[in-house]
Amino acid sequence: MTTDPNTRIPVQPSRELGKPAGTIAWSEHLIAWGEYDRKWRCGQSAERVAERGGFGYCELLEFLCAHPETWEPR
């Protein structure tokens, strides 16, 4: 997986919020992953999370404490 800052990372949809699948910027994914890693310490890299389909939209809300700024629908 590339760590190019222009890379878009998948975001899983949220039925609860009515958000379809989308993408976010790699830089914002890294911020969310940092909080994920701090909270869960599961050893899964940011690259691996992206390879497995990215975070769900609701997870991003939890980890970023805000709506993702770079989210775009697919």
Secondary structure, DSSP 8 states (H G I E B T S, - for coil): ----TT-EEEEB-BTTTTB-SEEEEHHHHHHHHHHHHHHH-----HHHHHHTT--BHHHHHHHHSS--TT-EE-
